[in-house]
Amino acid sequence: MRYFIRLQFHGASFHGWQIQPHSPSVQGTLSEALTHLLGEEIEAVGAGRTDAGVHATQMVAHFDTSNPLKSKEQLVFRLNRYLRGQIVVTDLIEVNAEDHARFSAVERGYTYRIEQVLNPFTKGLVWTYTKPLNVEAMNEAAAYLLQVKDFGSFARSGSDVTNHLCDVKHAEWTPLGNELVFEIRANRFLRNMVRAIVGTLVDAGAGKLDMTAFREIVHSKNRSEAGTSAPAAGLYLSSVVYPALIENKWKTGINGE
């Protein structure tokens, strides 16, 4: 039996999603919890990989078990007790054997938070950037990303992907109190892509780049031309979207109940 599981986590406790030999990871911690509670070897497979320090308000993973679960609610409750707040499981559904947390996803969304005042209570949760930023210029550059197909300028050097093609559907900065919040959605993201985009957009907001220079960076397809990657602390995986048949199961719960 295959199940999809939704979860949230604070990235500061982990060295990213993927299992690491000698460091705590979200995948390793969740897999260990499932193995312990279900009494068989379980490996959770995530919708994507997050880097060390990156958070998630919504991550999705799948796992396989030889025995059907008797109670979704009971497993969610037991997982949250076992995980002790490092990771919070929010939902669980049964899916078809061919459904895959990563390959079945049709859209992902990320949020990036910049705080423009010093605040000890948000340390590790935002990028503290107190210099003035021109949000209009940042949004003009962000809107241009919807016309771009090849994001090689924002891809981590040396990554093993076969292409840098992405379809960005939304990219916008919104001022919220002392914060600037960036939301971006696309069918796929490259490793380090959002942080590289944010760093470059901040350069535009700080007056270091105009639109001509931003377009040149994009079309260079050269990571060294773009800005420095924004800190991991401000980045959140915020949504993973699936085809309607799977999304409807989130609404009705396991077994359609």
C-alpha atoms as an extended CHARMM CRD file, in Angstrom:
* protein
*
       257  EXT
         1         1  MET       CA              0.0000000000        0.0000000000        0.0000000000  PROA      1               0.0000000000
         2         2  ARG       CA              1.2060000000        3.5080000000       -0.8120000000  PROA      2               0.0000000000
         3         3  TYR       CA              0.4150000000        6.6150000000        1.2060000000  PROA      3               0.0000000000
         4         4  PHE       CA              1.0470000000       10.3150000000        0.7380000000  PROA      4               0.0000000000
         5         5  ILE       CA              1.9050000000       12.2640000000        3.8780000000  PROA      5               0.0000000000
         6         6  ARG       CA              1.8860000000       16.0360000000        4.3720000000  PROA      6               0.0000000000
         7         7  LEU       CA              4.3060000000       17.5600000000        6.8450000000  PROA      7               0.0000000000
         8         8  GLN       CA              5.9050000000       20.7590000000        8.0840000000  PROA      8               0.0000000000
         9         9  PHE       CA              9.3590000000       21.3150000000        9.5270000000  PROA      9               0.0000000000
        10        10  HSD       CA             11.7390000000       23.9550000000       10.8590000000  PROA      10              0.0000000000
        11        11  GLY       CA             14.8630000000       23.5550000000        8.7590000000  PROA      11              0.0000000000
        12        12  ALA       CA             17.3550000000       24.7630000000       11.3520000000  PROA      12              0.0000000000
        13        13  SER       CA             17.2930000000       21.3410000000       13.0220000000  PROA      13              0.0000000000
        14        14  PHE       CA             18.2420000000       19.4690000000        9.8470000000  PROA      14              0.0000000000
        15        15  HSD       CA             20.9070000000       19.2690000000        7.1640000000  PROA      15              0.0000000000
        16        16  GLY       CA             18.2310000000       19.3540000000        4.4690000000  PROA      16              0.0000000000
        17        17  TRP       CA             15.6810000000       16.8020000000        3.3320000000  PROA      17              0.0000000000
        18        18  GLN       CA             17.9420000000       14.0690000000        1.9580000000  PROA      18              0.0000000000
        19        19  ILE       CA             19.4300000000       11.3860000000        4.2070000000  PROA      19              0.0000000000
        20        20  GLN       CA             22.9900000000       12.2580000000        5.2880000000  PROA      20              0.0000000000
        21        21  PRO       CA             25.5710000000        9.7630000000        6.6090000000  PROA      21              0.0000000000
        22        22  HSD       CA             26.3880000000       11.5960000000        9.8470000000  PROA      22              0.0000000000
        23        23  SER       CA             23.9020000000       14.4790000000       10.0780000000  PROA      23              0.0000000000
        24        24  PRO       CA             20.1890000000       14.6840000000       10.8850000000  PROA      24              0.0000000000
        25        25  SER       CA             17.8960000000       15.0080000000        7.8710000000  PROA      25              0.0000000000
        26        26  VAL       CA             14.1270000000       15.3290000000        7.4880000000  PROA      26              0.0000000000
        27        27  GLN       CA             13.9480000000       12.2120000000        5.3100000000  PROA      27              0.0000000000
        28        28  GLY       CA             16.0040000000       10.1810000000        7.7490000000  PROA      28              0.0000000000
        29        29  THR       CA             14.0640000000       11.3230000000       10.8060000000  PROA      29              0.0000000000
        30        30  LEU       CA             10.6510000000       10.6980000000        9.1970000000  PROA      30              0.0000000000
        31        31  SER       CA             11.7180000000        7.3040000000        7.7990000000  PROA      31              0.0000000000
        32        32  GLU       CA             13.0110000000        6.2540000000       11.2150000000  PROA      32              0.0000000000
        33        33  ALA       CA              9.7010000000        7.2440000000       12.8450000000  PROA      33              0.0000000000
        34        34  LEU       CA              7.6350000000        5.3340000000       10.2790000000  PROA      34              0.0000000000
        35        35  THR       CA              9.8750000000        2.2790000000       10.5690000000  PROA      35              0.0000000000
        36        36  HSD       CA              9.5520000000        2.2750000000       14.3550000000  PROA      36              0.0000000000
        37        37  LEU       CA              5.7770000000        2.7380000000       14.4180000000  PROA      37              0.0000000000
        38        38  LEU       CA              4.8790000000        0.3970000000       11.5390000000  PROA      38              0.0000000000
        39        39  GLY       CA              7.3240000000       -2.3780000000       12.4430000000  PROA      39              0.0000000000
        40        40  GLU       CA              8.8930000000       -2.6830000000        8.9980000000  PROA      40              0.0000000000
        41        41  GLU       CA             11.6220000000       -0.9000000000        7.0650000000  PROA      41              0.0000000000
        42        42  ILE       CA             10.1440000000        2.2860000000        5.5920000000  PROA      42              0.0000000000
        43        43  GLU       CA             11.7770000000        4.9100000000        3.3920000000  PROA      43              0.0000000000
        44        44  ALA       CA              9.9270000000        8.1810000000        2.8940000000  PROA      44              0.0000000000
        45        45  VAL       CA             10.3280000000        9.6580000000       -0.5940000000  PROA      45              0.0000000000
        46        46  GLY       CA              9.9080000000       13.4360000000       -0.7620000000  PROA      46              0.0000000000
        47        47  ALA       CA              8.4040000000       15.7650000000       -3.3350000000  PROA      47              0.0000000000
        48        48  GLY       CA             11.8090000000       17.4140000000       -3.5890000000  PROA      48              0.0000000000
        49        49  ARG       CA             15.0450000000       18.1270000000       -1.7750000000  PROA      49              0.0000000000
        50        50  THR       CA             15.4270000000       21.1240000000        0.5050000000  PROA      50              0.0000000000
        51        51  ASP       CA             18.8560000000       22.3970000000        1.5230000000  PROA      51              0.0000000000
        52        52  ALA       CA             20.1430000000       22.7240000000        5.0720000000  PROA      52              0.0000000000
        53        53  GLY       CA             18.2910000000       25.4600000000        6.9450000000  PROA      53              0.0000000000
        54        54  VAL       CA             15.3600000000       25.6460000000        4.5170000000  PROA      54              0.0000000000
        55        55  HSD       CA             11.8990000000       25.2630000000        6.0720000000  PROA      55              0.0000000000
        56        56  ALA       CA              8.6200000000       23.7880000000        4.8560000000  PROA      56              0.0000000000
        57        57  THR       CA              5.0800000000       24.8240000000        5.6340000000  PROA      57              0.0000000000
        58        58  GLN       CA              3.9690000000       22.0540000000        3.2820000000  PROA      58              0.0000000000
        59        59  MET       CA              6.1360000000       19.1460000000        2.1720000000  PROA      59              0.0000000000
        60        60  VAL       CA              4.6870000000       15.9360000000        0.7270000000  PROA      60              0.0000000000
        61        61  ALA       CA              6.2970000000       12.5040000000        0.8750000000  PROA      61              0.0000000000
        62        62  HSD       CA              5.1420000000        8.9940000000        0.0470000000  PROA      62              0.0000000000
        63        63  PHE       CA              5.8900000000        5.6740000000        1.6940000000  PROA      63              0.0000000000
        64        64  ASP       CA              4.9600000000        2.0390000000        1.0620000000  PROA      64              0.0000000000
        65        65  THR       CA              3.8150000000       -0.4630000000        3.6640000000  PROA      65              0.0000000000
        66        66  SER       CA              2.8870000000       -4.1280000000        3.3260000000  PROA      66              0.0000000000
        67        67  ASN       CA             -0.1930000000       -3.7890000000        5.5500000000  PROA      67              0.0000000000
        68        68  PRO       CA             -3.0250000000       -1.2890000000        5.0940000000  PROA      68              0.0000000000
        69        69  LEU       CA             -3.3150000000        1.2870000000        7.8560000000  PROA      69              0.0000000000
        70        70  LYS       CA             -6.2520000000        0.7840000000       10.1910000000  PROA      70              0.0000000000
        71        71  SER       CA             -6.4820000000        4.4480000000       11.1460000000  PROA      71              0.0000000000
        72        72  LYS       CA             -4.9910000000        7.4800000000        9.4560000000  PROA      72              0.0000000000
        73        73  GLU       CA             -5.7100000000        9.6370000000       12.4820000000  PROA      73              0.0000000000
        74        74  GLN       CA             -3.9890000000        7.2460000000       14.8760000000  PROA      74              0.0000000000
        75        75  LEU       CA             -0.7860000000        7.1010000000       12.8290000000  PROA      75              0.0000000000
        76        76  VAL       CA             -0.7050000000       10.8940000000       12.4770000000  PROA      76              0.0000000000
        77        77  PHE       CA             -1.1410000000       11.2290000000       16.2470000000  PROA      77              0.0000000000
        78        78  ARG       CA              1.5840000000        8.6640000000       17.0080000000  PROA      78              0.0000000000
        79        79  LEU       CA              3.9890000000       10.1850000000       14.4870000000  PROA      79              0.0000000000
        80        80  ASN       CA              3.6190000000       13.6320000000       16.0160000000  PROA      80              0.0000000000
        81        81  ARG       CA              4.2410000000       12.2680000000       19.5090000000  PROA      81              0.0000000000
        82        82  TYR       CA              7.3300000000       10.4100000000       18.2730000000  PROA      82              0.0000000000
        83        83  LEU       CA              8.7070000000       13.3600000000       16.2990000000  PROA      83              0.0000000000
        84        84  ARG       CA              8.3120000000       15.7620000000       19.2500000000  PROA      84              0.0000000000
        85        85  GLY       CA              7.6530000000       18.8480000000       17.1830000000  PROA      85              0.0000000000
        86        86  GLN       CA             10.8020000000       18.6710000000       15.0250000000  PROA      86              0.0000000000
        87        87  ILE       CA              8.5120000000       17.6500000000       12.1830000000  PROA      87              0.0000000000
        88        88  VAL       CA              4.7340000000       18.0110000000       12.2690000000  PROA      88              0.0000000000
        89        89  VAL       CA              2.5670000000       15.6510000000       10.2160000000  PROA      89              0.0000000000
        90        90  THR       CA             -0.6640000000       17.3190000000        9.1120000000  PROA      90              0.0000000000
        91        91  ASP       CA             -2.3830000000       14.7400000000        6.9020000000  PROA      91              0.0000000000
        92        92  LEU       CA             -2.1980000000       11.2850000000        5.3640000000  PROA      92              0.0000000000
        93        93  ILE       CA             -4.0180000000        9.6950000000        2.4110000000  PROA      93              0.0000000000
        94        94  GLU       CA             -3.9450000000        6.3910000000        0.5650000000  PROA      94              0.0000000000
        95        95  VAL       CA             -2.9670000000        6.7130000000       -3.1010000000  PROA      95              0.0000000000
        96        96  ASN       CA             -2.4490000000        4.4300000000       -6.0780000000  PROA      96              0.0000000000
        97        97  ALA       CA              0.7630000000        2.4230000000       -6.3470000000  PROA      97              0.0000000000
        98        98  GLU       CA              1.9440000000        4.4780000000       -9.3340000000  PROA      98              0.0000000000
        99        99  ASP       CA              1.4630000000        7.8550000000       -7.6280000000  PROA      99              0.0000000000
       100       100  HSD       CA              4.8000000000        9.4150000000       -6.6960000000  PROA      100             0.0000000000
       101       101  ALA       CA              5.4140000000       12.3380000000       -4.3250000000  PROA      101             0.0000000000
       102       102  ARG       CA              8.0200000000       13.8370000000       -6.6280000000  PROA      102             0.0000000000
       103       103  PHE       CA              7.1330000000       12.7860000000      -10.1660000000  PROA      103             0.0000000000
       104       104  SER       CA              3.3460000000       13.1570000000       -9.8710000000  PROA      104             0.0000000000
       105       105  ALA       CA              3.5500000000       16.7660000000       -8.6510000000  PROA      105             0.0000000000
       106       106  VAL       CA              2.4090000000       19.3250000000      -11.2320000000  PROA      106             0.0000000000
       107       107  GLU       CA              3.3420000000       22.5070000000       -9.3580000000  PROA      107             0.0000000000
       108       108  ARG       CA              5.4080000000       23.6240000000       -6.3930000000  PROA      108             0.0000000000
       109       109  GLY       CA              5.4570000000       26.8930000000       -4.5230000000  PROA      109             0.0000000000
       110       110  TYR       CA              8.0770000000       28.6240000000       -2.3940000000  PROA      110             0.0000000000
       111       111  THR       CA              7.8740000000       31.6260000000       -0.0960000000  PROA      111             0.0000000000
       112       112  TYR       CA             10.8330000000       33.8050000000        0.8680000000  PROA      112             0.0000000000
       113       113  ARG       CA             10.7390000000       36.1960000000        3.8290000000  PROA      113             0.0000000000
       114       114  ILE       CA             12.9160000000       39.2840000000        4.2260000000  PROA      114             0.0000000000
       115       115  GLU       CA             12.6140000000       41.2850000000        7.4390000000  PROA      115             0.0000000000
       116       116  GLN       CA             13.7040000000       44.9040000000        7.2780000000  PROA      116             0.0000000000
       117       117  VAL       CA             14.1680000000       45.5110000000       10.9950000000  PROA      117             0.0000000000
       118       118  LEU       CA             16.3120000000       43.7410000000       13.5790000000  PROA      118             0.0000000000
       119       119  ASN       CA             14.2090000000       41.1960000000       15.4460000000  PROA      119             0.0000000000
       120       120  PRO       CA             15.6810000000       38.5730000000       17.8050000000  PROA      120             0.0000000000
       121       121  PHE       CA             12.4590000000       36.5110000000       17.6860000000  PROA      121             0.0000000000
       122       122  THR       CA             12.6910000000       35.7340000000       13.9630000000  PROA      122             0.0000000000
       123       123  LYS       CA             16.3470000000       34.7090000000       13.8650000000  PROA      123             0.0000000000
       124       124  GLY       CA             16.7160000000       31.6570000000       11.6320000000  PROA      124             0.0000000000
       125       125  LEU       CA             13.3000000000       32.2730000000       10.0520000000  PROA      125             0.0000000000
       126       126  VAL       CA             13.9760000000       35.2970000000        7.8120000000  PROA      126             0.0000000000
       127       127  TRP       CA             16.7480000000       37.1210000000        6.0020000000  PROA      127             0.0000000000
       128       128  THR       CA             17.3290000000       40.3140000000        7.9520000000  PROA      128             0.0000000000
       129       129  TYR       CA             18.0700000000       42.9980000000        5.3530000000  PROA      129             0.0000000000
       130       130  THR       CA             17.7270000000       46.5320000000        6.6960000000  PROA      130             0.0000000000
       131       131  LYS       CA             18.8820000000       48.5730000000        3.6940000000  PROA      131             0.0000000000
       132       132  PRO       CA             16.1620000000       50.2760000000        1.5890000000  PROA      132             0.0000000000
       133       133  LEU       CA             14.7220000000       48.1780000000       -1.2490000000  PROA      133             0.0000000000
       134       134  ASN       CA             12.6900000000       49.3180000000       -4.2450000000  PROA      134             0.0000000000
       135       135  VAL       CA              9.8310000000       46.7990000000       -4.2920000000  PROA      135             0.0000000000
       136       136  GLU       CA              8.5210000000       48.1420000000       -7.5980000000  PROA      136             0.0000000000
       137       137  ALA       CA             11.8540000000       47.3920000000       -9.2920000000  PROA      137             0.0000000000
       138       138  MET       CA             11.9470000000       43.9380000000       -7.6800000000  PROA      138             0.0000000000
       139       139  ASN       CA              8.4660000000       43.1580000000       -8.9580000000  PROA      139             0.0000000000
       140       140  GLU       CA              9.2590000000       44.4020000000      -12.4480000000  PROA      140             0.0000000000
       141       141  ALA       CA             12.1840000000       41.9710000000      -12.5740000000  PROA      141             0.0000000000
       142       142  ALA       CA             10.1360000000       39.1890000000      -10.9540000000  PROA      142             0.0000000000
       143       143  ALA       CA              7.3830000000       39.5810000000      -13.5640000000  PROA      143             0.0000000000
       144       144  TYR       CA              9.9470000000       39.0430000000      -16.3100000000  PROA      144             0.0000000000
       145       145  LEU       CA             10.5880000000       35.5280000000      -14.9660000000  PROA      145             0.0000000000
       146       146  LEU       CA              7.1710000000       34.4750000000      -16.3010000000  PROA      146             0.0000000000
       147       147  GLN       CA              8.5570000000       35.0110000000      -19.8250000000  PROA      147             0.0000000000
       148       148  VAL       CA             11.6860000000       32.9290000000      -19.1740000000  PROA      148             0.0000000000
       149       149  LYS       CA             11.9990000000       29.2280000000      -20.0150000000  PROA      149             0.0000000000
       150       150  ASP       CA             15.6690000000       28.4340000000      -19.3770000000  PROA      150             0.0000000000
       151       151  PHE       CA             16.7810000000       29.1730000000      -15.7980000000  PROA      151             0.0000000000
       152       152  GLY       CA             20.4240000000       28.1630000000      -16.1990000000  PROA      152             0.0000000000
       153       153  SER       CA             21.4850000000       31.5170000000      -14.7180000000  PROA      153             0.0000000000
       154       154  PHE       CA             19.9280000000       30.4820000000      -11.4060000000  PROA      154             0.0000000000
       155       155  ALA       CA             20.9120000000       26.7950000000      -11.3260000000  PROA      155             0.0000000000
       156       156  ARG       CA             23.5320000000       25.4550000000       -8.9420000000  PROA      156             0.0000000000
       157       157  SER       CA             26.7790000000       24.7920000000      -10.8000000000  PROA      157             0.0000000000
       158       158  GLY       CA             27.5910000000       21.1420000000      -11.3230000000  PROA      158             0.0000000000
       159       159  SER       CA             24.0210000000       19.8760000000      -10.8300000000  PROA      159             0.0000000000
       160       160  ASP       CA             23.1340000000       16.6660000000      -12.6570000000  PROA      160             0.0000000000
       161       161  VAL       CA             19.8630000000       17.8070000000      -14.2940000000  PROA      161             0.0000000000
       162       162  THR       CA             19.4910000000       17.2930000000      -18.0490000000  PROA      162             0.0000000000
       163       163  ASN       CA             17.9680000000       20.7310000000      -18.6830000000  PROA      163             0.0000000000
       164       164  HSD       CA             17.1740000000       24.0180000000      -16.9570000000  PROA      164             0.0000000000
       165       165  LEU       CA             13.6630000000       24.4510000000      -18.3590000000  PROA      165             0.0000000000
       166       166  CYS       CA             11.0110000000       25.6400000000      -15.8890000000  PROA      166             0.0000000000
       167       167  ASP       CA              7.5710000000       27.1800000000      -16.2870000000  PROA      167             0.0000000000
       168       168  VAL       CA              7.2110000000       29.9250000000      -13.6690000000  PROA      168             0.0000000000
       169       169  LYS       CA              3.5260000000       30.7390000000      -13.2010000000  PROA      169             0.0000000000
       170       170  HSD       CA              3.7030000000       33.3810000000      -10.4710000000  PROA      170             0.0000000000
       171       171  ALA       CA              6.4600000000       35.5310000000       -8.9490000000  PROA      171             0.0000000000
       172       172  GLU       CA              5.6760000000       38.5360000000       -6.7750000000  PROA      172             0.0000000000
       173       173  TRP       CA              6.9030000000       40.5230000000       -3.7680000000  PROA      173             0.0000000000
       174       174  THR       CA              4.3880000000       41.7800000000       -1.1970000000  PROA      174             0.0000000000
       175       175  PRO       CA              5.1680000000       44.1580000000        1.7050000000  PROA      175             0.0000000000
       176       176  LEU       CA              3.6740000000       42.8160000000        4.9530000000  PROA      176             0.0000000000
       177       177  GLY       CA              4.4430000000       44.9730000000        7.9760000000  PROA      177             0.0000000000
       178       178  ASN       CA              8.2050000000       44.8960000000        8.4890000000  PROA      178             0.0000000000
       179       179  GLU       CA              8.6090000000       42.0690000000        5.9880000000  PROA      179             0.0000000000
       180       180  LEU       CA              8.8850000000       41.6780000000        2.2400000000  PROA      180             0.0000000000
       181       181  VAL       CA              7.3950000000       38.3180000000        1.2160000000  PROA      181             0.0000000000
       182       182  PHE       CA              8.2220000000       36.7430000000       -2.1320000000  PROA      182             0.0000000000
       183       183  GLU       CA              5.9890000000       34.0250000000       -3.5460000000  PROA      183             0.0000000000
       184       184  ILE       CA              6.9360000000       31.9740000000       -6.5900000000  PROA      184             0.0000000000
       185       185  ARG       CA              5.1980000000       28.9950000000       -8.2020000000  PROA      185             0.0000000000
       186       186  ALA       CA              6.3940000000       26.7760000000      -11.0390000000  PROA      186             0.0000000000
       187       187  ASN       CA              6.0430000000       23.3020000000      -12.4610000000  PROA      187             0.0000000000
       188       188  ARG       CA              9.5770000000       22.5110000000      -11.2270000000  PROA      188             0.0000000000
       189       189  PHE       CA             12.5410000000       24.1780000000       -9.5350000000  PROA      189             0.0000000000
       190       190  LEU       CA             16.2620000000       23.6240000000       -9.9280000000  PROA      190             0.0000000000
       191       191  ARG       CA             18.5360000000       23.2200000000       -6.9250000000  PROA      191             0.0000000000
       192       192  ASN       CA             19.2620000000       26.6020000000       -5.3170000000  PROA      192             0.0000000000
       193       193  MET       CA             17.0990000000       28.3110000000       -7.9710000000  PROA      193             0.0000000000
       194       194  VAL       CA             14.8100000000       30.2770000000       -5.6370000000  PROA      194             0.0000000000
       195       195  ARG       CA             17.6430000000       31.5240000000       -3.4340000000  PROA      195             0.0000000000
       196       196  ALA       CA             19.6210000000       32.6130000000       -6.5150000000  PROA      196             0.0000000000
       197       197  ILE       CA             16.5660000000       34.4070000000       -7.9050000000  PROA      197             0.0000000000
       198       198  VAL       CA             15.8910000000       36.1510000000       -4.5780000000  PROA      198             0.0000000000
       199       199  GLY       CA             19.5080000000       37.2840000000       -4.2670000000  PROA      199             0.0000000000
       200       200  THR       CA             19.4040000000       38.7240000000       -7.7870000000  PROA      200             0.0000000000
       201       201  LEU       CA             16.0260000000       40.4180000000       -7.2580000000  PROA      201             0.0000000000
       202       202  VAL       CA             17.3690000000       42.0270000000       -4.0830000000  PROA      202             0.0000000000
       203       203  ASP       CA             20.2590000000       43.4010000000       -6.1450000000  PROA      203             0.0000000000
       204       204  ALA       CA             17.6400000000       44.9590000000       -8.4340000000  PROA      204             0.0000000000
       205       205  GLY       CA             15.8080000000       46.3970000000       -5.4210000000  PROA      205             0.0000000000
       206       206  ALA       CA             19.0390000000       47.7960000000       -4.0100000000  PROA      206             0.0000000000
       207       207  GLY       CA             19.7540000000       49.6400000000       -7.2700000000  PROA      207             0.0000000000
       208       208  LYS       CA             22.6750000000       47.4210000000       -8.2920000000  PROA      208             0.0000000000
       209       209  LEU       CA             20.8320000000       46.1730000000      -11.4090000000  PROA      209             0.0000000000
       210       210  ASP       CA             18.4270000000       47.7630000000      -13.8580000000  PROA      210             0.0000000000
       211       211  MET       CA             16.0430000000       45.7870000000      -16.0710000000  PROA      211             0.0000000000
       212       212  THR       CA             18.4890000000       45.7020000000      -18.9640000000  PROA      212             0.0000000000
       213       213  ALA       CA             21.1540000000       44.1580000000      -16.7440000000  PROA      213             0.0000000000
       214       214  PHE       CA             18.6170000000       41.7170000000      -15.2390000000  PROA      214             0.0000000000
       215       215  ARG       CA             17.5510000000       40.5190000000      -18.6890000000  PROA      215             0.0000000000
       216       216  GLU       CA             21.1960000000       40.0820000000      -19.6780000000  PROA      216             0.0000000000
       217       217  ILE       CA             21.7910000000       37.9400000000      -16.5790000000  PROA      217             0.0000000000
       218       218  VAL       CA             18.7910000000       35.7520000000      -17.3970000000  PROA      218             0.0000000000
       219       219  HSD       CA             19.7950000000       35.2270000000      -21.0130000000  PROA      219             0.0000000000
       220       220  SER       CA             23.4520000000       34.5570000000      -20.1860000000  PROA      220             0.0000000000
       221       221  LYS       CA             22.4080000000       31.1770000000      -18.6880000000  PROA      221             0.0000000000
       222       222  ASN       CA             25.5190000000       31.5710000000      -16.5410000000  PROA      222             0.0000000000
       223       223  ARG       CA             25.1850000000       31.2140000000      -12.7620000000  PROA      223             0.0000000000
       224       224  SER       CA             28.2440000000       33.3710000000      -12.1420000000  PROA      224             0.0000000000
       225       225  GLU       CA             26.4580000000       36.3630000000      -13.7180000000  PROA      225             0.0000000000
       226       226  ALA       CA             23.5360000000       36.2710000000      -11.2450000000  PROA      226             0.0000000000
       227       227  GLY       CA             23.5060000000       37.5420000000       -7.6700000000  PROA      227             0.0000000000
       228       228  THR       CA             24.6560000000       35.7790000000       -4.5230000000  PROA      228             0.0000000000
       229       229  SER       CA             22.2100000000       33.1830000000       -3.1910000000  PROA      229             0.0000000000
       230       230  ALA       CA             19.9370000000       34.5060000000       -0.4440000000  PROA      230             0.0000000000
       231       231  PRO       CA             20.3620000000       32.8340000000        2.9780000000  PROA      231             0.0000000000
       232       232  ALA       CA             18.5500000000       29.5370000000        3.5090000000  PROA      232             0.0000000000
       233       233  ALA       CA             16.8140000000       30.7900000000        6.6690000000  PROA      233             0.0000000000
       234       234  GLY       CA             14.2400000000       32.8650000000        4.7730000000  PROA      234             0.0000000000
       235       235  LEU       CA             13.1190000000       30.1230000000        2.3800000000  PROA      235             0.0000000000
       236       236  TYR       CA             10.0010000000       27.9650000000        2.8180000000  PROA      236             0.0000000000
       237       237  LEU       CA              8.5840000000       25.2190000000        0.6230000000  PROA      237             0.0000000000
       238       238  SER       CA              4.9510000000       26.3060000000        0.8480000000  PROA      238             0.0000000000
       239       239  SER       CA              2.9310000000       24.1340000000       -1.5360000000  PROA      239             0.0000000000
       240       240  VAL       CA              3.0680000000       20.9570000000       -3.6010000000  PROA      240             0.0000000000
       241       241  VAL       CA              0.1590000000       20.4690000000       -6.0180000000  PROA      241             0.0000000000
       242       242  TYR       CA             -0.9690000000       17.2140000000       -7.6260000000  PROA      242             0.0000000000
       243       243  PRO       CA             -3.5470000000       16.2070000000      -10.2580000000  PROA      243             0.0000000000
       244       244  ALA       CA             -7.1920000000       16.5530000000       -9.2400000000  PROA      244             0.0000000000
       245       245  LEU       CA             -7.6540000000       12.8720000000       -8.3560000000  PROA      245             0.0000000000
       246       246  ILE       CA             -4.9810000000       13.1580000000       -5.6560000000  PROA      246             0.0000000000
       247       247  GLU       CA             -5.9460000000       16.6600000000       -4.5150000000  PROA      247             0.0000000000
       248       248  ASN       CA             -9.5380000000       15.5330000000       -3.9690000000  PROA      248             0.0000000000
       249       249  LYS       CA             -8.3180000000       12.7920000000       -1.6300000000  PROA      249             0.0000000000
       250       250  TRP       CA             -6.7410000000       15.4220000000        0.6460000000  PROA      250             0.0000000000
       251       251  LYS       CA            -10.2150000000       16.9490000000        0.9910000000  PROA      251             0.0000000000
       252       252  THR       CA            -12.0690000000       13.7130000000        1.7300000000  PROA      252             0.0000000000
       253       253  GLY       CA             -9.4220000000       11.8430000000        3.7350000000  PROA      253             0.0000000000
       254       254  ILE       CA             -8.1890000000        8.2720000000        3.5670000000  PROA      254             0.0000000000
       255       255  ASN       CA            -10.4850000000        5.7720000000        1.8050000000  PROA      255             0.0000000000
       256       256  GLY       CA            -12.8230000000        8.6010000000        0.8650000000  PROA      256             0.0000000000
       257       257  GLU       CA            -14.1380000000        8.9920000000        4.4090000000  PROA      257             0.0000000000
